[in-house]
Amino acid sequence: MRPTGRRSNTRCVAVAAALLFVLSGVRPARALDVFTLWKQPQVPLRMVEGEWADYRFEVMSGGRQEQSLTRVACLDRSGGTDDQAWAVEILPLREETDGRLTPVPGEGLRLRLSRRLLSRTGSLLDHVLGARQWTAGRVADMTADQLRQDPLLADSFNEEFTAATVAPGTSTTRVVGGVQYLCDQTVMAAADTQMASLPAGRLRQVTTRELAVATHADLPFLGLAYASERVRSDSTLDPPGGRMRPPPARVRVEIMELVAHGRGARPALGRAD
């Protein structure tokens, strides 16, 4: 006996719900950020009072391409850094007609990061002693849940990447601000599997994540001169065949490039309290 219309609709609802479950791991508009790899021992981790770094991000997914610019600045003692914590500003940037990168006025995030961050233990949130956000010039304290949703650092607060495999690459020269850096290259990969039960069988989605980074110990924060991330999600149905088809493979590529760095960082979000 062929299924009735009502039964077919029920099947479609179940399939849609299962697909929503499996695909619910889709990450925000930009997932690779400046602290994504802070726990990886292959990546240098340093915080120097007064250092700043500008990064260009590019995201390619589903035929679309997005770009953004972000500055990270570790302020000095006059900007709020003390013996317990560093005052760190994360600022969205805009590119002026003359090529200069300047902070978007009244926008950004200021964190107090515990000096225990260098131990690489716990989660990034464990080391946040305070957080304030500026939006259109208005400032507000942020909770842990709000930090997890902030687009500037969403990935570091939600998902701390841990590599399953690590492979060294050939050293490469990167030019930042007219200076050449002979960088170490490392390729890191991890995979995640999700399952969902359907009327037609079991849907299995495997997401592989590969990051290739070029680092130099003299560069700020994580020493990143360049990082690229490729995320691919493939779905299969067990048993195969039938009327239902798994969703097509999805591929997402992100690039993070250091474009400038220096010393003498000053607060861009107002005076420290």
Secondary structure by P-SEA (a helix, b strand, c coil): ccccaaaaaaaaaaaaaaaaaaacccccccccccccccccccbbbbbbccbbbbbbbbbbcccbbbbbbbbbbbccccccccccccbbbbbbbbbccccccccccccbbbbbcccccccccccccccccbbbbbcccbbbbbcaaaaaacccccccccccccccbbbbccbbbbbccccccbbbbbbbbbbbbbbbbccccbbbbbbbbbbbbbbbcccccccccbbbbbbbbbbbbcccccccccccbbbbbbbbbbccccccccccccccc
